[in-house]
Amino acid sequence: MIGPAQCAQKTPQLFSRDRHQTQDEMVWAVKKYIHFYNTERIHSSISSVSPNQCEQVFLKQA
């Protein structure tokens, strides 16, 4: 398991104060990253698919 320091090194600098002028911009960036993380980014721990794809396979098997 990786810790916060390793995660921060691998995560794009979405949360830099210099990058976002308003709180709304920050909220939008976080939501966009969460969407990417759950729908597009593949995870090696779940057979190199996205979490949404893994969930769909699980639901079909249930």
ZIJOTA-V919348 format. One line per field, one symbol per residue. burial: b if it has 24 or more other C-alpha atoms within 12 Angstrom, else e. A space follows every 50 residues. Layout:
BEGIN
burial->???
END
This chain:
BEGIN
burial->eeeeeeeeeeeeeeeeeeeeeeeeeeeeeeeeeeeeeeeeeeeeeeeeee beeeeeeeeeee
END
